[in-house]
Amino acid sequence: MKKLLTAVTALLITQAALAGVKIEHWVAPSGARVYFVESRVLPMLDVQVDFAAGSVFDPAGKSGLAAMTRGTLDLGAGSRDESAIAEQLADIGANLGGGADTDRASVALRTLSAAEQREPALAILRSVLHQPRFDAAIFEREKARTIASLKEAMTRPDSIAGKAFWGALYPTHPYGQQATPESVAGLSRDDLAAFHARYYTAANASITLVGDISRREAERIAEALTASLPKGEAAALPAAPQPAKGSLIKLAHPASQAHVYIGLPAIERGNADFFPLLVGNYTLGGGGFVSRLMKEVRDKRGYAYSVYSYFAPLRQAGPFQIGLQTKRSQAGEAIKVARDVLDGFLKDGPSEEELLAAKANLTGSFPLRLDSNKKLLENAANIGFYGLPLDYLDSYQAKVQAVTADEIKQAFARHVRPDNLITVTVAAD
């Protein structure tokens, strides 16, 4: 019976996704932007509050501050210490999640929608947003844990490559800033409190609600969550990243496998070229075993178990990246093949057969991106935070289908310039 109910629930949500997702939007009296999807399939409510408070806003010399602020936000708030928060959430079957990335910091709540569970859960979320304690002892504990994690990461070739890659792509832009043991060690509790006061404001927030509530209830919840926040102002982005000159960065490491990253800053969220790049990249390196990179690098030559490419759009130009691991002795050959595949794709674009296959996969798998409230929340929150059109999900499949091979070639030519590609290798001979 449990399996049957699970299957029926998944079917209902999938049918709702195919029918379209109605995202309602308004601005709360506090100034926070609100996005709401009413979903009556499950007696659940998911809420996510996003702030433009990611690592791009770390002050110079204080890399790691955004992550530390978000990491300690829910470890004690208002009258509740961290144990009380955990115990009270467990008692009502709710949980808090979220985190901080390059652009934003998020706090997410999942709770039953019945008032007797929903209201206590929302009260905890409200105190976390408004009154984080940043307890001194907990701050020192989390700082020590973060420093230990960063030191451990400095021994792993994948982490070393990733940090070097972002640093090389964004040498003069905050996207390239990387937390270090030293930068985190220099942070104080006052730094966290000041960062929270500056960026965790109503004008800098977007709220997404998905679940078993009405529009009127959503309005009340959104205002209650942000009414007591400082009004503040939307965080100003730094100057757009400038293209870096192409280069090869080789870092020594005793690992038997070389880690290779190739890429450049490419595209921001909302760019009109997103769909041509998305569809084209499926053929290049995003389609798994049917992609050109996989066929040439792995299947024909056995240079790597896995090779991929993707675009990661951010509020400002996020990276295009090719990645692979290979024997350190054959890293040079693997890089050459990957570059040759990319050059060939830039020259010719996808074949008609490849284009049809890419469209079929991207449109056919799309409903799976909306088959749970959590996925609906993630998609609606992205739309809200990045200011995408409210019909983005409804028009997604049509926009994929409308892409032409010529549009793909033109978009790749604009955003993937071979002379600007940066290659980072760790543990390559």
C-alpha positions in Angstrom: 0.0 0.0 0.0 2.8 2.4 0.9 4.5 1.8 -2.5 1.1 2.3 -4.3 0.6 5.6 -2.5 4.1 6.7 -3.3 3.5 5.9 -7.0 0.2 7.6 -7.1 1.6 10.7 -5.5 4.5 10.8 -8.0 2.1 10.4 -10.8 -0.1 13.3 -9.6 2.8 15.6 -9.2 4.2 14.7 -12.6 0.8 15.3 -14.2 0.7 18.7 -12.5 4.2 19.5 -13.9 3.0 18.6 -17.4 0.0 20.8 -17.0 2.2 23.8 -16.2 3.4 25.4 -13.0 1.6 28.6 -11.9 4.0 30.8 -10.1 2.4 33.8 -8.4 4.6 36.8 -7.6 4.2 39.9 -5.5 6.3 42.2 -3.3 5.5 42.0 0.4 5.0 45.2 2.5 8.5 44.6 3.9 10.0 45.0 0.4 10.8 41.3 0.0 10.0 39.6 -3.3 7.6 36.6 -3.0 7.0 33.7 -5.3 4.2 31.2 -4.5 3.2 27.8 -6.0 0.0 26.4 -4.6 0.3 22.5 -4.5 -2.4 20.5 -2.8 -1.0 17.1 -3.7 0.8 16.6 -0.3 -0.1 18.1 3.1 3.3 19.8 3.2 4.7 23.3 3.0 8.2 24.2 1.7 9.6 27.7 2.3 12.9 29.0 1.1 14.3 32.4 1.9 17.2 33.5 -0.4 19.4 36.5 0.3 22.0 37.9 -2.1 24.6 37.0 0.5 26.9 34.5 -1.2 30.7 34.4 -1.3 30.8 37.1 -4.0 30.1 39.6 -1.2 32.9 38.4 1.0 35.0 41.5 1.9 38.6 41.5 0.7 40.7 39.4 3.1 37.7 37.8 4.7 36.9 35.0 2.2 34.7 32.4 3.9 32.6 35.0 5.8 29.4 34.4 3.8 29.6 30.6 4.4 30.5 31.0 8.1 27.6 33.4 8.6 25.1 31.0 6.9 26.6 28.0 8.6 26.1 29.3 12.1 22.8 31.1 11.4 20.5 28.3 12.7 22.8 27.1 15.5 21.0 29.1 18.1 18.5 32.0 17.6 16.3 34.1 19.9 15.4 32.2 23.0 16.5 28.8 21.5 20.0 27.3 21.6 21.0 24.9 18.9 19.7 21.8 20.8 16.3 23.4 21.4 16.0 24.2 17.7 16.8 20.7 16.7 14.5 19.1 19.3 11.6 21.3 18.5 11.9 20.7 14.8 12.0 17.0 15.4 9.0 17.1 17.7 6.8 18.6 14.9 8.4 16.6 12.0 10.0 19.7 10.4 13.5 20.4 9.2 15.7 23.3 8.3 18.1 23.3 5.4 19.9 25.6 3.0 23.4 26.9 2.6 25.6 29.4 0.9 27.1 29.4 -2.6 28.7 31.9 -4.9 25.7 34.2 -5.3 23.3 33.6 -2.4 22.6 32.3 1.0 19.4 30.2 1.6 17.4 29.1 4.6 14.8 26.4 3.7 12.0 24.9 5.9 10.0 21.8 5.2 7.0 21.3 7.5 3.5 19.7 7.5 1.0 22.2 6.4 -1.5 21.7 9.3 -1.5 24.8 11.5 -0.4 22.9 14.7 2.9 21.9 13.0 3.3 24.7 10.5 3.1 27.7 12.9 5.7 26.5 15.4 8.0 25.6 12.5 7.6 29.1 11.0 8.2 30.6 14.4 11.6 28.9 14.5 12.4 30.0 10.9 11.5 33.6 11.8 13.8 33.6 14.8 16.7 32.1 12.7 16.3 34.9 10.2 15.8 37.7 12.6 17.7 36.8 15.8 20.7 34.5 15.2 22.8 34.3 18.3 26.2 33.7 16.7 27.1 32.3 20.1 30.9 32.8 20.7 31.6 29.2 21.7 29.7 27.8 18.7 31.4 30.2 16.4 34.8 29.1 17.6 33.8 25.5 17.2 32.5 26.0 13.7 35.6 28.0 12.7 37.9 25.3 13.9 35.8 22.7 12.0 35.9 24.8 8.8 39.7 25.4 9.1 40.3 21.6 9.5 38.1 20.9 6.5 39.9 23.5 4.4 43.3 22.0 5.4 42.1 18.5 4.4 40.8 19.8 1.1 44.2 21.2 0.3 45.5 17.6 0.2 43.0 16.4 -2.4 43.8 16.9 -6.1 40.2 17.6 -7.1 39.9 20.3 -4.6 43.2 21.8 -5.5 42.3 21.8 -9.2 38.9 23.4 -8.5 40.3 26.2 -6.4 43.0 26.9 -9.0 40.5 26.8 -11.8 38.2 29.4 -10.3 41.1 31.6 -9.3 42.4 31.5 -12.8 39.0 32.2 -14.4 38.3 35.1 -12.1 41.7 36.6 -11.1 40.4 40.1 -10.3 36.7 39.2 -9.5 35.2 38.1 -6.2 34.1 34.8 -7.9 37.7 33.8 -7.8 38.1 34.5 -4.1 38.7 31.2 -2.1 38.4 30.7 1.6 41.7 29.6 3.1 42.6 28.4 6.6 44.2 31.8 7.1 41.2 33.9 5.9 38.8 31.9 8.1 41.1 32.1 11.1 41.0 35.9 10.9 37.2 36.1 11.1 35.5 37.2 14.3 32.0 36.9 15.7 31.5 40.6 15.0 32.3 40.0 11.3 29.4 37.5 11.1 27.0 39.9 12.9 27.9 42.8 10.6 27.6 40.6 7.5 24.2 39.5 8.7 23.0 43.0 9.4 24.2 44.2 5.9 22.9 41.4 3.7 20.1 39.6 5.5 17.6 42.4 4.9 14.1 42.5 3.4 15.1 44.4 0.3 17.8 41.8 -0.4 15.5 38.8 0.1 13.3 36.6 -2.1 10.9 34.2 -0.5 9.5 31.1 -2.3 6.6 29.1 -0.9 5.4 25.8 -2.4 2.7 23.7 -0.9 -0.7 23.1 0.7 -1.7 26.7 1.6 -3.7 29.5 0.0 -2.5 32.7 -1.6 -3.8 34.6 1.5 -1.9 32.3 3.9 1.2 32.7 1.7 1.0 36.5 1.9 0.6 36.4 5.7 3.6 34.0 6.1 5.9 36.0 3.8 5.2 39.2 5.6 5.6 37.6 9.0 9.0 36.2 8.0 10.4 39.5 6.8 8.5 42.3 8.6 11.1 42.6 11.4 14.1 42.4 9.2 16.0 45.6 8.5 14.6 47.1 5.2 18.1 47.5 3.8 18.8 47.7 0.1 19.5 45.2 -2.6 23.2 44.2 -2.6 25.2 45.8 -5.4 27.1 43.4 -7.7 30.8 44.0 -8.4 31.9 44.9 -11.9 31.4 42.1 -14.4 34.3 39.7 -14.7 36.7 40.4 -17.6 37.9 37.6 -19.9 41.2 36.2 -18.8 43.9 35.3 -21.2 44.2 31.6 -22.1 46.8 29.7 -20.1 47.9 26.4 -18.9 48.4 26.0 -15.1 50.2 22.8 -14.0 50.2 21.9 -10.3 52.3 19.1 -8.9 50.8 16.3 -6.8 51.7 12.7 -6.1 48.3 11.3 -7.1 48.3 8.6 -9.8 45.3 10.2 -11.6 45.6 13.7 -13.2 42.7 16.1 -12.7 42.0 18.3 -15.7 39.7 21.4 -15.9 39.3 23.4 -19.1 37.1 26.5 -19.3 36.4 30.2 -19.1 33.8 32.6 -17.8 30.8 32.2 -20.2 27.3 33.2 -19.4 25.0 34.9 -16.8 21.5 33.8 -15.7 18.8 35.1 -18.1 21.1 35.4 -21.1 19.2 34.9 -24.4 21.9 32.3 -25.5 21.2 30.0 -22.6 18.9 27.6 -24.5 21.2 27.2 -27.6 24.1 26.6 -25.2 22.1 24.1 -23.2 21.0 22.1 -26.2 24.4 22.3 -27.9 26.3 21.2 -24.7 24.2 18.0 -24.6 25.9 16.9 -27.8 29.3 18.2 -26.7 29.7 16.8 -23.2 26.5 17.0 -21.3 24.8 13.9 -22.7 26.7 11.2 -20.9 27.6 8.3 -23.1 26.1 9.8 -26.3 28.2 13.0 -26.0 31.2 13.6 -28.4 33.6 14.1 -25.6 32.7 10.7 -24.0 32.9 8.9 -27.4 36.3 10.4 -28.3 38.1 10.6 -25.0 36.7 7.5 -23.3 35.2 5.1 -25.8 37.7 5.3 -28.6 40.9 6.0 -26.6 40.2 4.9 -23.0 41.8 8.0 -21.6 39.2 8.6 -18.9 36.4 6.8 -17.2 34.3 10.0 -17.3 34.5 13.3 -19.2 31.9 16.0 -19.2 31.2 19.6 -20.0 28.6 22.1 -18.7 27.6 25.7 -18.4 27.0 27.1 -14.9 25.3 30.5 -15.3 25.4 32.8 -12.3 24.3 36.4 -11.7 27.4 37.4 -13.6 29.2 35.3 -16.2 29.5 31.8 -14.7 31.9 29.2 -16.1 31.9 26.9 -19.0 33.9 23.8 -18.0 35.2 20.6 -19.4 36.5 18.1 -16.8 38.1 14.7 -16.8 40.5 12.5 -14.8 43.1 10.4 -16.5 46.4 8.7 -15.9 49.0 11.3 -15.2 51.2 10.0 -18.1 48.5 10.6 -20.7 47.1 13.9 -19.5 48.6 15.8 -22.4 47.0 13.4 -25.0 43.6 13.6 -23.2 43.7 17.4 -23.2 44.5 17.5 -26.9 41.6 15.2 -27.8 39.2 17.2 -25.6 40.3 20.4 -27.3 40.1 18.9 -30.7 36.5 17.8 -30.0 35.6 21.2 -28.8 37.2 22.9 -31.8 35.3 20.6 -34.1 32.0 21.3 -32.4 32.7 25.1 -32.6 33.4 24.7 -36.3 30.5 22.4 -37.3 27.9 22.5 -34.5 25.7 19.4 -34.0 24.5 17.2 -36.7 20.7 17.0 -37.4 20.6 13.6 -35.7 22.5 14.9 -32.6 20.2 18.0 -32.4 17.1 15.9 -32.5 18.5 13.5 -29.8 19.4 16.4 -27.6 16.0 18.0 -27.8 14.3 14.6 -27.2 16.3 14.0 -24.0 16.0 17.5 -22.6 12.3 17.8 -23.1 11.5 14.2 -22.2 13.4 14.4 -18.9 12.0 17.8 -18.0 9.0 16.6 -16.0 11.3 14.7 -13.7 12.7 18.1 -12.6 9.3 19.0 -11.3 8.0 15.7 -9.8 8.3 16.7 -6.1 7.5 19.7 -4.0 11.2 20.0 -3.2 12.1 20.2 -6.9 9.3 22.7 -7.5 10.7 24.8 -4.7 14.3 24.7 -6.1 13.1 25.7 -9.6 10.7 28.5 -8.4 13.4 29.8 -6.0 15.9 30.0 -8.9 13.3 31.9 -11.0 12.7 34.3 -8.1 16.3 34.9 -7.1 17.7 35.3 -10.6 14.7 37.3 -11.9 13.8 34.9 -14.6 10.4 35.1 -16.4 7.5 33.6 -14.4 6.6 31.3 -17.3 10.2 30.0 -17.5 9.1 26.5 -16.6 6.0 26.5 -18.9 8.0 27.7 -21.9 11.2 25.6 -21.2 10.3 22.7 -23.5 9.1 24.9 -26.3 12.3 27.0 -26.1 14.4 23.8 -26.3 12.5 22.6 -29.3 12.9 25.9 -31.1 16.7 25.9 -31.0 18.4 25.5 -34.4 21.9 24.2 -35.2 22.9 27.6 -36.5 21.8 29.3 -33.2 24.0 26.8 -31.3 27.1 27.6 -33.5 26.5 31.3 -33.0 26.0 31.1 -29.3 29.1 28.9 -28.8 31.1 31.3 -30.9 30.1 34.2 -28.7 30.7 32.5 -25.3 33.4 29.9 -25.8 36.5 31.5 -27.3 39.4 29.1 -27.7 42.0 31.8 -27.2 40.6 32.5 -23.7 40.4 28.9 -22.5 42.2 28.2 -19.3 43.5 24.7 -18.6 44.3 23.6 -15.0 46.0 20.2 -14.4 46.9 18.6 -11.1 49.2 15.6 -11.0 49.9 15.6 -14.7 53.3 14.5 -16.0 
